[in-house]
Amino acid sequence: MRNKLKAYLIAIIIILALFIAGKFALDAIFGDMCGNDIKQKSILQMVKI
């Protein structure tokens, strides 16, 4: 049971990390086009949580 729970936790952490990394990549590529400040603030809030 514990091994299964650990696997789920690792999967969730990896998905979150990929999601955040993807947001950073999008900001780097499309940052100047639209609402850069809002995106950066939302990312900072996500990192703090």
N, C-alpha and C positions, 0 to 999 in steps of 0.2 A: 504493500500500500504506500509506504513512504517513498519508494523508488518512483512509483507512478506520479505521485504528487510533485516530487523533485523534477521529473521530466516535464510536467506541465508548467511549472514555474520557470524553468530554463527556456522553454519554448516561448512563453509570454514575454520574458525579458528580451529575448532575441528579436521577436516581432516588434516590440516597442523600440529597441535600439535601431532596427532597420527603418522604422517609420520616422524616427527623429532624424536619422542620417539622411533619409530621403528628403525631408523638409529642408534640412540645411543645404543639400545639393540643389533643390529647386530655388531656394533663396539666392544661392550663389549664381545660378544661371539666369533666373528671371527677376532677381531682386529689384532692379531699377525700374521694372516695367509697371508694377502695381503694388501698392500698399505694403512696402517693405517694412516700415516701422511696426505696423500692426502684427505682421508675421513674426518679426523678431521678438516682440513682447510676448506673444502667445507661446513661442518656443521657450523663452526664459521662464515663463510661468510653469510650463510643463516640466522643465528641468528641475525647478525648485520643488515640485510635487514629487 
